[in-house]
Amino acid sequence: MSVDVTNTSDVAGTCVVQGYLAPPTTSADRPDRVLAGFASASIAAGSTATLRFTLADRSFQRWTDAGWVSTEGAHTLLLGTSSRSFFAELTVNR
């Protein structure tokens, strides 16, 4: 997974992009979304950087009494700078 981030300010800065994965369906024993990956970069003023991270197989699984179980279907990937601030939403089929 990759995303381009542009620093529109007049000073250099650091950006951290977080990817949260939401399963096709939710239940009481599972959170609405989980942190699936993140990447950071120092970006010069007025520059653009490409941030990359991998969605591990474990991100598409949940723990049960029987062990790890894969969750199939259309997951929602939310990209943002925190768990409450998203700038993109994508569908990832698994």
C-alpha positions as CSV (number, residue, x, y, z in Angstrom):
1,M,0.0,0.0,0.0
2,S,1.3,3.5,-0.8
3,V,0.1,7.0,-0.5
4,D,1.5,10.3,-1.6
5,V,1.7,13.1,1.0
6,T,2.5,16.7,0.2
7,N,3.8,19.2,2.7
8,T,2.0,22.4,1.8
9,S,3.6,24.5,4.5
10,D,6.7,26.7,4.4
11,V,8.7,24.5,6.8
12,A,9.9,20.9,6.8
13,G,7.8,18.5,8.8
14,T,7.1,14.8,9.6
15,C,4.0,13.0,8.6
16,V,2.7,9.7,9.9
17,V,0.0,7.9,7.9
18,Q,-1.9,5.2,9.7
19,G,-4.0,2.5,8.0
20,Y,-7.0,1.1,9.9
21,L,-8.8,-2.0,8.6
22,A,-12.5,-2.5,9.3
23,P,-13.9,-6.0,8.7
24,P,-17.0,-6.6,6.5
25,T,-19.1,-7.2,9.6
26,T,-18.6,-6.3,13.2
27,S,-19.5,-8.1,16.4
28,A,-19.4,-7.4,20.1
29,D,-16.2,-9.4,20.5
30,R,-14.3,-7.5,17.9
31,P,-13.3,-3.8,17.5
32,D,-14.8,-1.7,14.7
33,R,-11.3,-1.3,13.2
34,V,-7.7,-2.2,13.9
35,L,-4.4,-0.6,13.1
36,A,-3.1,-2.5,10.1
37,G,0.0,-0.5,9.3
38,F,1.7,2.9,9.3
39,A,4.5,4.8,7.7
40,S,6.3,8.1,8.4
41,A,8.5,10.4,6.5
42,S,10.2,13.7,7.0
43,I,9.1,16.0,4.2
44,A,10.7,19.2,3.1
45,A,8.6,22.3,2.6
46,G,6.6,22.2,-0.6
47,S,7.7,18.6,-1.3
48,T,5.8,15.3,-1.8
49,A,6.8,11.9,-0.4
50,T,5.4,8.5,-1.0
51,L,4.8,6.5,2.1
52,R,4.5,2.7,1.9
53,F,3.3,0.0,4.3
54,T,2.2,-3.6,4.0
55,L,-1.1,-5.0,5.1
56,A,0.0,-8.2,6.9
57,D,-2.2,-11.4,6.6
58,R,-2.8,-11.1,10.4
59,S,-4.6,-7.8,9.8
60,F,-7.4,-9.8,8.1
61,Q,-7.7,-12.3,11.0
62,R,-9.2,-12.4,14.4
63,W,-8.4,-14.5,17.5
64,T,-11.0,-17.0,18.6
65,D,-10.8,-19.9,21.1
66,A,-9.9,-22.1,18.2
67,G,-7.0,-19.8,17.1
68,W,-6.6,-17.3,14.3
69,V,-9.5,-17.2,11.8
70,S,-9.4,-15.3,8.5
71,T,-12.2,-12.8,7.8
72,E,-13.2,-12.9,4.2
73,G,-15.0,-10.2,2.2
74,A,-14.8,-6.5,1.5
75,H,-12.8,-4.8,4.2
76,T,-12.6,-1.0,4.5
77,L,-9.2,0.6,4.7
78,L,-9.2,4.0,6.4
79,L,-6.0,6.1,5.9
80,G,-5.4,9.1,8.2
81,T,-3.2,10.8,10.7
82,S,-4.9,9.4,13.7
83,S,-7.6,6.9,14.7
84,R,-10.2,9.7,14.4
85,S,-9.0,11.7,11.4
86,F,-9.2,10.0,8.0
87,F,-8.5,11.5,4.6
88,A,-9.1,8.4,2.4
89,E,-11.3,5.3,2.4
90,L,-10.6,2.2,0.2
91,T,-12.1,-1.2,-0.2
92,V,-9.8,-4.2,0.1
93,N,-11.3,-7.5,-0.9
94,R,-9.9,-10.6,0.9
